[in-house]
């Protein structure tokens, strides 16, 4: 069995402070980390165009990187559930953007709760802005729209979950092919600035929904169905080495939300439940530990006859837990 533990690897600057909590509240994981064979794969979201967890989800679903696109561009196909066609697929996600003195940041998607009523009201308020632009859109859920552009866009697609870790000014589309889109987004932002939906959200202490984030560009016909066997992932320049990642049988995401939003008190609180989950995982399972830009694979070591006489030396898990290079 192959298990993915999302959000278990903290950033290097915090890892030393969390050692004691992991040892105390999640000893089942510590035991496996001390006895397993360790392999590290680096997955940089800025190069993938998505988070490591999204990358795994895309690979398992059979999506492959297309020429001129990031791997993450496929996420638009996945969320829009488009399986055939010859045109690139784009999705716009409702988001909350904050403009600071030296950077523009976007809220982590898991922190932005949007009701269907809010989505409908916001979409209706800007529906007239599409007239004459050659652009069109249709809501596909409470937080995302399927978007049709008059021509294929030149853009480095990155998902909202991945973009929320960066200064999004570096990812703002600048190509002439998206001139009308940039103008439309500016107009949407003005309409939503003092929209009744955001006034009500402010009264409830919720972040405003003040912009949309475009991602995608992959073509449906280029996707393939997922293999029931192992998925061989050639990561190319996105990592420090290619390796085989088997299709996971189970995703354990108890810590994922707290990890993504940097809420470390909540992360620590989730370790006890994670420990219970790991205790129920078969001993011969492979564990894949996910962080912001890497995957640590723990493969159970093969017992040797001399281990009955000489106990194997435990792996120094703290050294690779903190090492992010």
N, C-alpha and C positions, 0 to 999 in steps of 0.2 A: 504494500500500500504506500502511496505517495501523498504526503501531507504538506500543505502550505500554511505557514503561520504568518499571517499578515501583520505588519506593524510591530514586530518583536525586536528589531534592531534599532536602538536609539542612536542619535548623533554622537560623534566621538566626544564632544565637550561635556555631554551629560552621562555617558556610559559609566564612568567611575563612580558617580554618585548613586547609580542604580544597581550596582553589583550586589550589595547587601540585600536589597529587596528581592532580587531574583533568587538568590540563594535561600532566603527565608521562606518566600511564598510560592516559589515554583521549583522545588527540588527535583521534580520529575524531569524537567527540561535540563537542569544542570547535570544530572546523571547521564543523560544522553549526550550532552555536549562534551562531557569528559571522556566518553568511551567511543565516540564515532569517528569516522574518517571525514575530514573537513575539506570542502572545496568551495572556493569563492568565485562568484561571477559578478562583475560590475556592470550595472545597467544605468546609464546616465539619462534621466528623463529628458534633458535638453536635446539629446541626440535621438532618443526613441520617440519623442513626442507624446509620451504617456508615462504613467507611473510603472514601477516593476510589477505591481499587482495587475494593472490593466494589461501589461505586456503578456503576462501569463494567461490571462483570460482570453486574449486575442489569439495566442498561439494554440490554446486548447480548442478554440472554436474553428481553427483551420485558416486563420487569416495570415497572409504573408505580405511582407513589405513590397510595395509596388515602385517601379522606377519613378524617381523624382518626388516620392512621398516619404514621410516618416511612417514608421510602423503604426503610430498612434492615429494616423489618418483613418485607419480602418474602424476606429471606434464609432465614427458616424454611421457606418454601415451596420454596426452591431446594435446601436441604440435605436436606429430608425427601422431596423429589421428589414433592410432591403437586400434581396438575395439575387436579383438579376437586373440587367439593364446595361446600357453602354455609356451612360453619363455619370460623372463624378457626383458623389453624394456629400452634402454638407448639412451640418446641424449647428444651430445657435442655442446656447444655453443661457438662461436667465442667471444673472450673477450680481454681486455687490462689489463695486470697485471703490477703492479709497485712494485719493490723490494726496500724497505727502510732499514734503519739500524736495526730496531727492529721489523719490520713486513712486510708482503707481502699483498698488497691490490689489489682488483679487481674493475674495474670501474663499476658504476651502469649501467645496460643494456640500460636504456633509453638515456644515454649519448653517446652511441656508435652507430653511424649511419654507416651502412654497405650497400653498393650497391650490387646488384646481380652480377655485373661484377667483383667486388672485391672478392666476395665469390668464384666465379668460378675460378678466377686466383689463389687465395690462395690454394684452394682445389687441383687444378691441379699440383701445385708446390710440393705438398707433397704426391701425390697419389702413388708414387713408394715406399714410406716408409712402406706401409701396407704389402708388399710382405713378406711372410714367418713368419708373426707375429701371424697368426690366427685371426687377427682383420680385420674388414672391415667397411666402412662408405659410406653414400650417403647423399648429401645435400638435405634437405627438404624445405628450404627457404633461404633467403639471410644471415641468421645468425646462423642457426642450422643444425647439421648433425644427421641423424639416425646412431647409432653405434651398431655393432654386436660384442660381445665378445665371445671368445671360450668357456667360462664357466661362470656361474653366479658369479657376483662379490660380495664380502663382503665389503660394504661401507655404511657410513652414508650419504645418499643422501641429498643434499641441493641445492636449485635452485640458479642460478646466482644472481637474485634480492635479495635473502636473504643473500647469502654469501658475497655480496659487503659491508655489514655492519660489517664484522668481519675480523680478521687476518686470511687469508685463509690458512696459514700454518697449522692451527689447523684442517683444513678440507681436507688437501691433502691426498688422499687414500694411505694407507700404507700396506694394506693386500697383501700377496703373490699372490692372485688371480688377482691383477691388476699390477703385475710387468711389463708385456709387455706394458700395457697402459702407465705407468709412463715413460718408456723408449721412447715410441713413442712420447709422449708429449714433452719430452726434445729435441728430434730430430726436431719436428715441430717448436719449439721455435727458434732453431738455423737457420733453413731455412728462417723463417719469420723475423729474426732480421734485416736484411738489404734488405728485399724484395722490389722490385719496387713499390708495392702497398703501403707499409709503407713510402717509400721515397716520393711518391706523397702526401700521407696524411700529412706528416710532413710539406711539402710546404704550405698546406692549413690550417695548425694549428690544425689538427685533431689528436686525440690520436691514437697510433699504434694498430694494431690488431696483438698481439704477442703470443697468447696462446688460448687454448680451455678448457672449463670447463665441466666435465662429471657429469651428474646427472641421476637419474632414478633407475630402478631395479624392478619396479612393474610388475605384470603379468596381461595381458589384461582380462583373464577369471575371475579375481577376482573383476572386476568393476561391478557396478549396474547402471541401468538407474535412472535418477533423478525423484523424486516424484513431481507431480504437486501440491501436498499439502505441508505442512510444513516439513522442514528437521530437524530432531532431531539430534543434534550433541553432542555425548558423548566425551568430550575432554580428559578425563582421567587425566594423570599426566601433560598434557601440559598446564593446566590452574589452577586457584585457585578455580574452581567450574564449573560444567557442566551447560549448559542452552540450551534452544531451540532457534535456529536461523531460522526464516522463510525465505523461498526463496525470494530473493529480486526482486522487479519489476523494479528497476532502479538503475543504478550505476552512480554516479556523481563524476567524476575523475578530475575536473578542477585543483585541487591542488596537485594531485598525483605525477606528475613529479617533481615539485619544491620541494615537501616534500622529495622525495626519494633522490634527489641530493643536499639537504641542501641549496637550493637557496632561502633564506627567503625573499629577495626583490621581487622575482617573486611570491612567495607564498602570500605575502601581496597584490600584484597587482591583484591576482586572486580572492580576497575576494568579490569585487563588483559584479563580474559575478556570484559567488556562491550565493550571496544574492538574485539576480534575480531568480536563479534557485529554491531556497528554497521558495521564495514567491509564486511560482506556484505549490508547493507541497501541496496536501490536508492536512488540519489541523489534520485529524485523522491518518496520516501516522506515522509509526515508523521509526526513524532515527537511523542508525548505524554509529557511528563516528570511523574511523580507525586511528591508530597511528602505531608506529614501533612494539609494542608488546602488544597492547590491543585494545579492542572494547568497546566503550561506547554506550549503547543502550538507546535511549530516547523514552519512551512509553508515548503517550499523557495521562495525568491524567484524571480521570473521574470527571466531575463537580458534586458538591454536592449542595443541596438546599441552605445551609447556605452561599455558596459563593456569593449569590445575596446580602447578607447583610454584610458579612465579606470577604474582598478580601484575597485570599490565599497569604501566604508569599512566595516571589520568592525564588527559589532554589539558593544556593550559588554556582553557576557553576564554579567559579574560583578555588574553593578548590579542586574539583575533576579533573578539567582541568589540574592542575599542579601535582596532586598526581599520582605517577607511581608505588606505592607499594600496 
